């Protein structure tokens, strides 16, 4: 645009105002000076390398929200008067010389390339960093949730362990208390056992003393038998070897019947498990085979038989024969036992008794045979149940 084209003459309405407020316009327009021709630089001998391609950053995953619309202000009620057009004078243009233009182009283009490359790299770097930061944030949130669940689980296990420890401590205290109580009871039982053993020992000694006194009394009685002669009142001492003790079980049908009934009653009591009826067949003290062949009380014998009853709750007996010689009695029978598990046991047995004058057992032994019945001892009178 030339300067002469931009000149506008003032209108007659505002001529006076323009003369007072604005500087005077030049009377004549200076002729336009033609621009000097600047020769173009020669092309370089070697072609410049192409600019490196800078990858553009990928578009954001989520679109940016649109800018809000700002309403324009309403137009004024009265239009403002237009400003007067003032011709402007262009500043003189001084073109650089060829050497300066070359220097400016030589550093301006690489600088622009470097700036663009740096901007692209920086944008791509910021994009990758933002994406990595978002992934790290998601991963950290997942790790936080997992850590929270782990902490909750650990708290639950800690609470369960605490409750388990409390229960264990309570059980240990209860075990200690029970152990102390058991020890006290064991001491009390041991004291009672010692007292019982001492009483049994005293009782055994007393029985032995009584038996010794009875024996002495019997000997003195046998040695001093009064035999009247010719109606006289003198006493003649007779040697004890010439006097025999009365036989406990004389061989006769009455004895056979009595021993047979006694044997049947004995086996019936063992079959039915009646301890009261069975204890009448034993003396207060008996030398029992299953008490280590020792002389024990009748209660100990019955307790041993009760153990046998608990092991074999089902029992059956069949008497075969009874043999006796004085106070030695032998009963031979068939037995059959069964337990709650279905196991059974059967065979033949021979019990060997030694009785006192009342017919009670003071010495008890047993012989068992699973196939054939044992034979009676030699010299014994045999009573067959079938006879």
Steps between C-alpha positions, in 0.01 A plus 500: 500500500649831396494803714308706247222245492451523874461879509143612581390868471304633796129569461371856529298417817800417717760710324522758770532237771774319318698812453501572869561148638726331242832609361494659160516263207779532255410708207653267250557129491861389458558273207540128588855379500539170312637205703842379411519162340650244729672218317397151618770283652653243276400139576759316707737266331391210717128461571401559856379185688125474540354599829442209742144384529367562850225257605191679612363403842196274483168665567381488862288202601219719617396799284548840652176667608385785272556855615197660657318748282530854628205720405591820317399831660192659346556787252483855643171684477653799316767431239834661567629746238768352280854610558658717235739321269851629535750427227802323641843538369694178456841480658786478263584145411863403507564159355787298633792435283566168338764397753274575799208313345719194444624507856147539633370209290800284593418503869123556489406174322701259723375685805140458389560132424659445839216682673237297315686174571541590866134591524393171340734298721384688805133440409559131436700472822226672698238273341693181582571626852132580548399155374761326720389709798137399439599130479707534819204666670268213403759244611551684830125501558488123438798448730330714764183292481699175519700635792178601678357150451826347626499725806136404571583132464800538729282676758251212483775242540647698788160509670452127445850433635426717803176312569681168446771605747237598756324166457834320525587686820160417648544134411849498647368653823217246507747216438724628778204518736384150403855369539525648848161352591607163360823509697308581819257215433786263423659591832167445678451165321856399587437582864174301493679211329772502762240502776309220326816294455591552862147395606519196272838411645368533852194296411713231337726488802197479727354215292832319509518545875143371534580199283814435703301523823231271358771254395657511844158455657426204275833337580453553868149359473615193308785439744273528804194282425305389809429125489309368802619157608298272740284797586803678642567870480864486389616638159732312266708688247472350152765561229375730220635265231240242599213752445407605142333827408146463372472486117346814340341325200448131585433291185129431510189572290408796723839659438466431124164676490620794710815558291306465174244761605777729628687472167187575298426804714861617456481478117156666499637798694791533259265483199254758634772728640357521853793598718307464827412136434850421373676655799327252734703219341833663601649530847588847638857436380592279207820403320395601146684399183441829312621709795859379446422186707475711813256494786268797450166612635169382359431850360817488287398160362154629403653812337724279285198294396310823414779598260452165328124563480554843340725343236255216422145623576337189351588175682367146495604191702412129498615286793648162405612345830612570855785322678601532865730357761455630856522885469639493143226553239532504117225610260528437124278689256464641145511878461408737215563876509410786261563877501316795349717495185387153407815317609448167677707255704417146610671193649528281812602606850578334832491702821689364799374609842619455851220569746473562870267323741214730386546402135640842397794519259833591659721394207398541132675382183389446137604281203378574145489276191347604169452150350452228762361514855764470775498182708431492871793444734585145607332378817208744479137390521330598169144624488354508151212737433335242274491234767 
